[in-house]
Each structure stands twice: as C-alpha cells, then as structure tokens.
Amino acid sequence: NEQLEAANRSVRQDLEAAATVQRSLLPAVLPEIPGIRFAWEFFPCQELAGDFLNVLPLDDHHVGLYILDVSGHGVAAALLSVTLSHFLSPVADRSFLYRAVPESPGTYRVAPPSEVVARLNQHFRSGPQTMQYFTMVYGVLDLETRDLCYVTAGHPGPVQVRRGTAPIVLESGGLPVGLIPRASYDERAVRLEPGDR
C-alpha cells in the first residue's frame, strides 16, 4: 500500500505540474485598445484538459481570438492543446495565423480564419495512433471597422449580446479539425457596435 500511495502521489504531482504549465499559456496580458475591452474566464472540468483559449494582437489593425477543445481529457488532450497554442502564436514565421507575402520575402500578412483552420486541419489529422481531433472557433477582429470574421469548426457558435437585446448564438458549422483531410471551412462576419459583447 505504501508503494502504491507513493506512486499515486508522484503521478498527482506530475499532473499538477503539467496543469500549472498549461495554465501559464493562457493570456496573461490582454490587448489594450481604446473602445474595446477583452476579458476571459477559464474553468476546466478536470485539472488537465484539452480546453484552451487566447486573445492576441496580430498586427496594428487586427486581433485574433480563439477557443478550442481537444477531444478526450487528461494528458493526451492537454499535450495537443499546448502544441496548438504554439501553432496559433503571434510569431509570424512559425504560426498558422499568418501567410507569407510571395512578392516580399520575409513579410507576412494576417491569414483569413478559413485558411488558418484549413491549414490546421491538414496538419493535425486524426489517425489510428492518436484518434484525436478538436473543435474551435477562430476569429479576427478588424479594429478599424469592428468587423469580426470567424470560423467555427465543430464548436458552438459565438454568443453576441447587443445592447438592450437578448443574446443570440451566431451561425456555426464546419467539421471538427482533424477528421476529414479536405474539409473546407466557411467564414462568417458580424459587425460589433458600441456596447456589444
């Protein structure tokens, strides 16, 4: 019994350490933009899970927002969510959030949400070894027009709350990422007016 209890304590400590690392990747500093406020809450069902989110400035005129949920729970789901956080980082030459400008080597542009999700789908294919896929919402907010262009991939649509009206769930659709290699993803757009959430 003592050996089992010691092994259990060791596994528990490892899981707690991994959960701490995973939580450290959540947004620590949110973009500060006049007239726009970002906020988030994160309550995972288990200590270590495949849920993840981020809000990140992409350039002077765009902010990217995503939430994703890897199938399953525990270590395998958490590892994939951490891996995805690196592919969805604001480092242009290593991120799926940007596309290279062919006529200007070393220059990158913000990629449209449909392209980002399609590239993720090509890269992260569910196979017999992993049997993992993930759902997500990825959007790009244009800071000048306040248009949010977004894609849903097997995930419930975003909820929009206009000032003085009841919340509505925005359109969603699209397959989870990693299930079908040639899946395509449709973009949708919504304009955010002052007071909208």
ROBAFI-946408 format. One line per 8 residues: number of its first residue (from 0); their letters; for each residue z, x, y of C-alpha. Coordinates in steps of 0.2 Angstrom, whole numbers, plus 2048, in hexadecimal, padded with zeros to 3 digits. Each point is the difference from the previous one (the first is absolute). Layout:
% residues N
NUM = a = Z:X:Y | ...
//
This chain:
% residues 197
0 = neqleaan = 800:800:800 | 804:80E:80C | 7EF:808:7FD | 7F7:7EF:803 | 80A:7FD:810 | 7FC:811:807 | 7EE:7FE:7FC | 800:7EF:808
8 = rsvrqdle = 809:807:810 | 7F2:80E:801 | 7F2:7F3:7FF | 809:7F5:80D | 801:80F:80C | 7EE:804:7FD | 7FB:7EE:804 | 80B:800:80F
16 = aaatvqrs = 7F8:810:806 | 7EF:7FA:7FD | 804:7F0:80A | 806:80A:80E | 7F0:80A:801 | 7F6:7F0:7FF | 80A:7F8:80E | 7FD:80F:80B
24 = llpavlpe = 7ED:7FD:800 | 802:7EF:809 | 7FC:800:812 | 80E:809:80A | 7F8:7FF:811 | 7F5:7F1:804 | 7F2:801:80D | 806:7FC:812
32 = ipgirfaw = 7F2:7F7:808 | 802:7F5:810 | 800:7EE:7FC | 801:802:7ED | 810:802:7F6 | 800:805:7EE | 80E:7FC:7F4 | 803:800:7ED
40 = effpcqel = 80D:7FC:7F3 | 7FF:807:7EE | 80B:7F9:7F2 | 7F9:806:7EF | 805:7F5:7F1 | 805:810:7F6 | 806:811:806 | 7F0:808:7FC
48 = agdflnvl = 7F0:7F6:801 | 7EE:800:805 | 802:7F6:810 | 7FB:80A:810 | 7FB:7FD:812 | 7FB:80A:80F | 7FB:7FE:813 | 7F7:80F:807
56 = plddhhvg = 7F5:804:80F | 7EF:805:7FA | 7F9:805:811 | 802:7FC:813 | 7F9:7EE:7FD | 805:7FB:7EE | 810:7FD:7F6 | 7FF:7FF:7ED
64 = lyildvsg = 80C:7F4:7F6 | 802:7FE:7EE | 80B:7F9:7F3 | 7FD:803:7ED | 808:7FC:7F0 | 7FC:80A:7F0 | 801:7F6:7F0 | 80F:803:7F5
72 = hgvaaall = 811:807:806 | 80A:810:7FE | 7FA:812:800 | 7ED:7FE:7FC | 7FE:7F3:80E | 80A:80A:80C | 7F6:810:7FD | 7EF:7F7:803
80 = svtlshfl = 807:7F8:810 | 805:812:806 | 7EF:806:7FC | 7F8:7F2:809 | 80A:804:80F | 7F8:811:801 | 7EE:7F9:7FF | 805:7F3:80D
88 = spvadrsf = 806:80D:80D | 7FA:804:811 | 7FA:811:7FC | 7ED:7FD:802 | 7F9:80D:7F5 | 80B:7FB:7F1 | 801:7ED:802 | 7F6:7F1:7FB
96 = lyravpes = 804:7F8:811 | 7F2:80B:808 | 7EE:803:7FD | 7F7:810:805 | 7F3:800:80E | 7F1:808:7F7 | 7F8:805:811 | 810:808:806
104 = pgtyrvap = 808:80B:7F3 | 813:800:800 | 800:7F0:80A | 807:7F0:7F8 | 800:7ED:805 | 80C:7F2:7FA | 7F8:7F9:7F1 | 7FF:7ED:7FF
112 = psevvarl = 80D:7F7:7F4 | 7F2:7FB:7F4 | 7FB:812:7FD | 812:806:7FF | 804:7F4:7F2 | 7EF:802:7F7 | 803:813:800 | 812:7FE:7F9
120 = nqhfrsgp = 7F9:7F4:7F3 | 7F3:80E:7FA | 80D:80D:800 | 80F:7F7:7F7 | 7F8:7F8:7F1 | 80C:7F8:7F4 | 7FD:807:7EF | 808:800:7EE
128 = qtmqyftm = 80B:80F:806 | 807:7F8:80F | 7FD:7ED:800 | 805:800:812 | 7F8:7F7:80E | 807:7FA:811 | 7FE:7F2:80D | 7FF:804:813
136 = vygvldle = 7FD:7FA:811 | 7F8:80D:80B | 7FC:7FC:813 | 7FB:80A:80F | 806:7F9:811 | 7F4:804:80F | 80C:803:80E | 7F4:7FB:80D
144 = trdlcyvt = 7FA:7F0:7FA | 80F:7FB:7F5 | 7F5:7FC:7F2 | 807:803:7EE | 7F3:804:7F3 | 807:7FF:7EF | 7FD:7FF:7ED | 80A:7F9:7F3
152 = aghpgpvq = 7FE:806:7EE | 80A:7F5:7F4 | 80E:7FE:80D | 806:7F1:809 | 7F8:7FE:811 | 809:805:810 | 80B:7F3:809 | 7FB:7FD:812
160 = vrrgtapi = 80C:7F7:80C | 7F9:7FB:810 | 80C:7FC:80E | 806:7EE:7FF | 7F7:7FC:7EF | 804:800:7EE | 7FC:810:7F6 | 7F0:800:7F7
168 = vlesgglp = 7FB:80B:7F1 | 7EF:809:804 | 7F2:800:7F5 | 801:80C:7F1 | 7F6:804:7F1 | 7F9:80F:7F7 | 805:808:7EF | 80F:80C:7FE
176 = vglipras = 7FB:812:802 | 7FC:809:7F0 | 7FB:7F2:7F5 | 7ED:7FF:802 | 7F7:810:805 | 7F2:7F8:80B | 80B:7F2:808 | 7FC:7FD:812
184 = yderavrl = 80C:7FB:80E | 7FD:7F4:80F | 807:803:811 | 808:7F2:80A | 805:801:812 | 80C:7F7:80B | 804:803:813 | 812:802:804
192 = epgdr = 805:7F7:811 | 80F:804:80A | 80F:7F9:7F7 | 7F8:800:7EF | 808:808:7F0
//
